[in-house]
Amino acid sequence: MSRICMTALAFLFSFQLVQGKDFQKSYTLAPGGQIFIDNFLGDVTIRGFKGDSIEISANKKGEDRDKIEILDSSLPYRIDIRLRPPLVPVKDARVDFEVRVPESVEYNFARISSFGGNVDISSVVGQLNAESVRGNVALKDVRGLVNASSFSGNIRVDIGKAQERSNMRFSSISGNIDVSAPANLDAVVDISCSSGLLRTDFPLEVQEWRYGPARSARGRLGGGMQTLRIRSVSGRVNLTKN
């Protein structure tokens, strides 16, 4: 085989490896633009950083990774990344997304979801809808209208310093919810759990139903400048001071 043919084959082989393993793109999105990341085979991690563009990468893993296709249906006003369901069942495949967004720009994270993986988001601002099925959700220093839910997984939230413009709602079916908030939290708080313990460091009276294991706690902290709602069907709820 000639040297030229060998070089060409080596280049083609290396290109196929990179193509089969990674997805990496950079986007420019105006404030308020929508972001959709829908993953059913792994984790989604989003971090705010001191940059001007949105950077998204995904790593495919496992013997069946080449059977998984990443679809990019983005438009100038929205980023839309998801997986195409494979035509045949896959036994060994995983895709993990990593996203970096400008930390000072408000976006509409319209749907950040994972099935069988975790969702981990920190240092972002805007409107956020995060969910996981059979995985955990972790939020830290997120601000704005925040909604996070989990089915058969836990939710852990670190609110960070109090924010007047942050209204948050967390709900879980068959999972625990742990929320850490500043001691000077200024909010109307509404907590309920159908089956599980409820504990809080804040001056909120915990009510127990006369019949059944349900518990609730409601009250106004400070001036009630924001709202914090927590719902758990089967799992404990902790609202503690950080």
C-alpha positions, 0 to 999 in steps of 0.5 A, spaced: 500 500 500 502 506 498 504 512 503 498 516 500 493 511 501 496 509 508 495 517 510 488 517 507 486 511 511 489 514 517 486 520 517 479 517 515 479 512 521 481 518 526 475 522 523 470 517 524 473 516 531 472 523 533 465 524 529 462 518 533 465 520 540 463 528 540 459 533 539 461 540 540 458 547 537 458 554 539 452 559 539 450 566 539 443 567 543 440 574 544 437 575 552 431 571 553 432 566 547 430 559 549 434 553 550 432 546 550 436 540 552 433 533 552 437 527 553 434 520 555 441 517 555 445 520 560 447 527 564 446 534 563 451 539 566 450 547 565 455 552 568 455 559 567 461 562 565 465 569 564 464 568 556 460 571 550 457 565 547 453 558 549 458 552 548 455 545 548 459 539 547 456 532 548 460 525 549 458 519 547 460 512 550 459 505 550 459 500 545 453 502 541 455 509 541 455 510 534 447 508 534 445 514 537 444 520 533 445 527 536 440 532 533 441 540 532 434 543 530 436 550 533 434 557 530 437 564 531 432 565 537 432 558 540 437 552 541 434 545 541 439 539 542 436 532 543 437 525 541 434 521 536 431 515 538 435 509 535 431 504 530 434 498 534 434 497 542 441 499 544 444 496 550 451 499 552 450 507 550 451 513 554 451 521 552 453 526 557 452 533 555 456 539 558 453 546 557 456 553 558 452 559 558 454 567 559 453 567 567 450 574 567 445 573 561 438 571 562 435 566 558 429 561 558 431 554 559 425 552 557 426 544 558 433 541 561 431 534 561 434 527 562 431 520 563 436 515 567 441 521 568 442 527 573 441 534 571 446 539 574 446 547 573 449 552 577 450 560 576 445 561 571 439 566 571 433 567 567 427 562 567 429 555 568 425 548 567 429 542 569 427 535 570 429 528 571 426 521 571 430 516 575 436 521 576 437 527 581 437 534 580 442 539 583 441 547 582 446 552 585 446 559 585 440 560 580 436 566 579 429 567 576 423 563 575 426 556 577 422 550 576 425 543 578 422 536 578 424 529 579 421 522 578 424 517 582 430 521 584 432 527 589 433 534 588 438 538 592 438 546 591 443 551 594 439 558 593 446 562 595 444 569 597 437 571 597 434 574 591 428 579 590 426 576 583 427 569 584 421 565 585 422 557 585 418 551 585 421 544 587 417 537 586 419 530 587 415 523 586 419 518 590 425 522 592 428 527 597 428 535 597 434 538 600 434 546 600 439 550 603 437 558 603 440 564 606 438 566 613 435 572 611 431 569 606 425 573 604 419 569 601 412 566 602 414 559 603 409 553 602 411 546 603 408 539 603 410 532 603 405 526 603 409 521 606 416 523 609 419 527 614 419 535 614 424 539 617 426 546 617 431 551 620 426 557 619 421 560 623 415 556 620 410 551 624 410 544 621 403 541 621 402 534 621 395 531 619 391 528 624 390 522 620 396 519 615 403 521 615 402 528 611 406 534 613 406 541 611 409 548 613 407 555 610 409 562 612 412 569 610 419 570 612 421 577 611 417 581 607 415 575 602 418 578 596 419 572 593 415 565 593 418 558 595 414 552 594 416 545 595 412 538 594 414 531 595 409 525 594 414 520 597 420 523 601 423 527 606 423 535 605 429 539 608 429 547 608 435 549 612 440 555 613 446 555 609 
